[in-house]
Amino acid sequence: MDDSHPSGSDFYDPRTGGQALRVRGVRIEGGAHEPARTNCFAIYRIDSGSGTVAAGDAHHPFGPASLLFFVPYQYMRFSADQPVGGEVIEFHANFLCVETFHAEVGCSGALFNDPYGVPLVALEDGAAAEVSDLFSRIRREQTERGLAHVEASLAYLKVLLIFSTRLKTGGGAGCGTAAAHRHPVLSRLALLIEQNYRTWHAPAQYADALHVTAKVLGRLVREHLNTTLTDLIRNRVLTHAKWQLLHTLRPVKEIAQEVGFGDELYFSRLFKKATGVSPRYFRDFETAVRGGSNLSMSSGRASILQTVGGADHSVVGADALGRTGGGGTEGSTRRHDNEPAETV
């Protein structure tokens, strides 16, 4: 690998005895707190307190009785207005392949990094109690490590994800994300990004195509998505790049050129700023952690926006790292032959 673990990181690595699933308490007394960057998916259950969490350029307010969802290698920074208490579940793709799970339940990307929604689910009293119970069950299985504790933990985690998805999407049988209810201009923007992210990197290009000013479009994105248009475009570029790095052996220079960056060094700096690691480190480390299973995937390039049942429901699976159970480690799940939309 071309560099060592970044300082302040907490990467799962089975070669050093790392656990693919872990549950921890969360306590932020006040001010700012930056959790260590990890290569795991993270589900934060906020039991008390309030504040704002930064994920990249996006800033999302949160309160008590809520869930927050983050993807691997994502930068996070909590700013607590009041002391925050809760817990977090972190799991690697070696424990649960999120994309395989999405294919099984027919709902991709409603929770983890929907680029056109927010990574938060508010919990009413009854829902908060159910979620707390599921967290407790998973924590108990991991602590007591009784008969079939891996299978039990995996089952409880799947139930938690299904329950959270129902809460976020309205509980119906379909899988509409927050994108299904967004401003009509943002719906058209999402389609434009999907069609042009490899060559259009400037917000003004999208504003011109939508016949609005860049200022108006930027305001709509900030008001509805708590982020910037530049961040939306960049995240889509990086989603494509991460998928190619993880599932192919194509040179970094070639991947950079494919998403509109003629300068490989500039692309690598952009990638490292977003993920904390270089493109080569990302590929080499995840391939080693997964035992090379990630490279058995086909290199399809489907849009991350799909239509469900002919309705305008955006099925988004952006920036989800890993579609194989990987490496034969605990909790691995099988891969489906029909590939889901482009995710990583």
N, C-alpha and C positions, 0 to 999 in steps of 0.2 A: 504493500500500500504506500501511497505517496506522502502521507503524513500520519501523525499519531492521533489518538483520540483528542478532540478539542478540550481545552480546559473548561471545567464546569459542566461537563457532560456526564450522563448516567446511562450509558448504552448497555442494552441487553446483549450478552454474548455467552452462548451455552458452553463455549470452550473454556471459559473461566468460572463455570458454575452458576451463571446467571439464570434467574427464573423468568420464564416466558410470561408469567402472570404474577402480579403483585398488587397488594392492597396496602395503602398507607393512610395515616391520618394527615389532615391538613389544618394548620393553625397559622394565621397571619394576624399579628397583633395590630398592625397599622402601617401606613406608609406603603412603600413599594417592595415587592418580592418577585424575584425571577427564578422559577423552578429550573432545575438542571435540564438541559436539552436532552431528549431521549429518542431512541429509534422505535418507541412503542406508541400505540394508540393510547389516549388518556381520556377517562371519563371522570370529571370532578363532580361530586355531590356537595353542593353548598347547603349546609344546615342552618347557618346563622351568619349575620353580617352582610355587608354590601360593598360595592365598589365597581371598578372597571377592570377588564382584562384586555390587554393588547395582544393581538396575534398577528404578527407582521405589522402592516400599516393600519389594520382594522382595530377599532376600540369598541368593546361591547360592554354596556352596563349590566350588572347582575345584582340580584338580591337573594335573600334566604329562600330555601325551598326551590332550588333550581339545579339543573344539570348543564355542564359545559363539556363540549366534545372537541378534542384536538387530535391532529394527525402526527405521525412520526417526524422527527427533525424540526418541528415547528417551534419558533421562538414564542415564549409567553412571558408576560409581565403583569402581575396583579398589583393594582393600586387600591388599597382598602380604605373606604370611608369610615367603616366601623369594623371592629375585629371580626375576622372571618374564621369560621370553624366548619369542618366537614371531613371528607376523605376522598381519595382518588384511587381508581382502578387503572392500572397500566398493563397492556398486553401486546405482545409482539405477534406478527403474522404467523410465526411458528406455532403459536397457541391457537389462534383463530384467524383463518383467512377471511377477512372482511368481504372481499369480492365474491368468494364462493358462497359465503353466508347470504349475501345480497341476492345471488342467483337463486338460492334455495327458497328464500321468502318473497322474491319478486320485488325487491325494493332497494335500489342502489343509491347511496349517497345522501339520504335524508338527514343523517346525523353528522357524519364526519366531513367537515370542510365542504359543504355545499357552497360553491363560490358566489351564488346568487341568493343566499339566505344568511341566517346568523346561527352560530353553533351553540344555541341555547334552547333548553326546554324548561318552561316554568311548570312547577308542580303544585297542584291543589292538594288539600289536606290528605285525601284518600290516596292519591297517587304518591305523595311524598312518603307516606307510611309504607307503601308497597316497595318503592325504590329502596328505602332504608333497609327493609327486610332482605331484599335481594343482595345488597351490599354486605349485610351481616352474614348471610349464608355463604357467600363467596369467601369472605374473610375467615369464617370458621373452617371451611374446607381446607383453605391454605394453611391455617394454623394447626389443625388437628391431624391433617394428612392421613385420614382413615382410608378404608377400603374404597377403591375407585374414586379417590378425591379429585383426580384430574377430570374424569368424565363428569362428575357432579358439578365441578366449578365451571366447566365448559357449558353444561346445560343451563346453569343459572345465568351465565353471562349472555347466552343467546336469548333467554327470556327477558333479561334486562334490556337488550338492544331492541327486541321486538316491541316491548311495552313502551320504550322511549320513542320509537318510530311512530307507533300509533298515536301517542300524545302529540307529537309534532305535526303529524299529517292529518289530524282530525279523527283518527280511529277507523276510517273506512277501509274497505278491502283493497282499494287502489293505493298508489304510492305517489301522490302529489306532494312535492316539497313546498317550502316557502315560495319557491319560484313561481308556483302556480297562481299565487295571489299578489304578485308584485305589480308595480306600476307598468302600464303597457309599453312605455318607452324603454323600460329596463328589460322587458321581454324581448323586444327587438334588438336591444343592445347585446343580450346574451347570444342571440343567433349570429349577430355580426362578429362577435368575438370568436365564436366557433369557426366561422367561415374564414376569418382573416388574421387570426393571432400570429401566424407564422410570418406575416409581412407587415401588418399594421401594428406598430408599437406606440404610436402617439395618440393621446386622447382626442386631439383635434380631428384626426381621421374618422373616428367613430361619430363625433359630433356632426361633422359635415354630412356623413351618410345618413344621419337621422334628422337632418335639417333643424338642428338646435345649436345653440352656442355651447362651447366647451364649458363655460361657467354654469349654465343651466344643467347640463348633463352631469357635471361634477357634483352639483348640489343634490340632484336626485340620488346619485349613488351614495353620497354621504348620509342623506336623510334616511334612506331605506336599508342600506347595507352596512352602515357604520365604517366605511372604508373609502378608498380613493379609486378612481377609474384606472390609474396607473397600476395600482396593486392588483386589480382584477385581471388586467391584461398580462402582467408579469406572472401571476399565479398560473394562468392557463399555459403560458409558455413553459414554465417550470414543470407543470404536470406532464406535459408531453415529453420534455427532456428527461425527467426522472423515470418515466415508463421505459423509454428507449435505453437508458443507462442500466436499468435493473434487469430488463428482459432480452437485451441483445448485446452483442460484442462490437457494435459499431463504434468507430473512433469518436472521441469527444468532439473533435473538430467538425466531423460530418454532422453530428447531431446539432451542434451550434449553428451551422450553416442552414440546416433544415428549418430552424425556428427563427431565421433572419439575422443571425449574428455572424458576420464575416470574421470578427476578431475573437478567436478562441479564448484568449486571456481575459478579455472583457466579460465574455459569457461565464467563464469560470469564477470570476470575482462576483458576478451577480448571483450565481448558484450558491457560492459559499456564504454570501451575506444572508441568503434566505434560509439555508439549511444548517449552517455552521460547519460544513465540511466541503471539500472539493468534489467535483464530479467523479474523479477517479477513486477517491477514498470511498465515496458513497457506493459506487459499483463494487469495488473490491471487498469492502467490509460486509455489505449485505449478502453478497454471493457466498462469502466464507461462512457467515452466520447461518445461512439457509442451506448450506451444503451443496450449492450449485443448482438447486431445484428451480430457482427463478429463471434460469437460462433455458429451461425446457419449454417456456411459454412461446406461443406464436407472437409475431410482432404486428398484430392488427392495429389500426389507427382510427378506430371509430370515434365519433364525436362523443363528448361526455354529456351531451343533451340528447335525450331520446324521447319519443312520444309514446305515452302509455294509453292504449285503448283508443287511439285516435284523438284523445283530448289533449289540450295544451298543458300537460303535466311534464315538467322538466325533471328527468331522472338523472341526477348529477352524482358522479362518483369521483370527485377531483381529489388528487393528492393523497389517495389512500395507498399506503406503501405495502405492496405485496399481495399477489393473488394466489400463491401456492401456500399450502400448509408448511412446507419447507423443511428440509433437513431431517425428517423422521423424528423430530423432537416431540415432546409431550403435547397432546392436544391437537396434533396436526389433523387437517380436514382434507378431503379429497378435492381434486380440481375437476371442474366441469369442462367438457369438450367444447361446448359452444361458449365462446369468449364473451364476457360482458363488455360494456363500453370502456373506452380507454381510461384506465386508471393505473396507478403505480403502487 
